[in-house]
């Protein structure tokens, strides 16, 4: 994973000095390319370093460290944006990458599949094209507030057809990018589906909560980052201990309860308004973090232990792929729902806006607030109030949609994840009576 980490660091440095949106997108893509190899490698290392009975504990600590990242990322970003230029949020990755490379060289043992197989460029290409078309169609539908538009329908249909072709190709390939046979195991499929669904719901909410905290509530980037601390704290505290709860109640019960907690936290956003107390928001984030902490370790263990140790890299890659795809689709779908509902609510309040910028003003709350600022304090004040009301209404609809997705996840894990393992009653070898005594 050292080359991948180096690629991520290089992309970060280049992104920091981007001179245009196109350059920034390009270097962000390079960062994503590097990161796509780093995350699977971390899990693969854990599976090869630790024995099977120690793996749940190691994965719990690994998942808890994600909570640390959730806390450090937004807070560091907020501090940097308040004191330096925007590129600093990318440049800060460079010294972290240097430290990671040194630590890997010293501490991380080498592990690889003895029969790694070949690269599947056609499968990779089909998956990329299919997902890009699908996500583009969904986002475009939200921008137009019209999912019956020809360009939207063609993009979504094309994406689904290409993804169907990807699955067909993977089933027949001798060296597939994703081994479809893994999904014949119900526990494996349920765990992967749970990962995708929970990140679908969570990333969608993360997307609109940033606008709610900063645009509606008026918090700075740093203050918004600090409000995420309860979620991160819950993740760090409970994820390493999730294995103990799983040992007592079973993965099915624990993950189902976790999904229900996440669903409850997401649904709570439907009760938020412009004056919701900070302590209520912190409580909701803590509930979400607690739910996540009791989902990710058990489902990750289920994915990784369903495969032989030498296939740890493959299992980790599937785990990471479905998490990322679920998150991307969550932002696209729920972001489009948010955009569509917002535009429908705000259109009736744009009468005072010049006709030339009316369409732009209705695209998002940020666009509306920008136009309201140009109108001046007197003419713009009613538009600001209307924008806040429209966004909160759209957020309520999107939050309930997110909660519904989490409830589907609860049903999936409740039906297909394994339950509590029966306690063994086998008598230890050293206390068994000799065989001849048993025959007398």
PyMOL commands that set and color helices and strands:
alter all, ss='L'
color gray80, all
select helices_A, chain A and resi 2-16+21-49+52-83+88-107+121-144+150-172+180-184+186-216+221-227+229-239+242-249+251-271+278-293+296-305+309-349+355-361+365-375+377-416+429-431+435-438
alter helices_A, ss='H'
color red, helices_A
deselect
rebuild
show_as cartoon
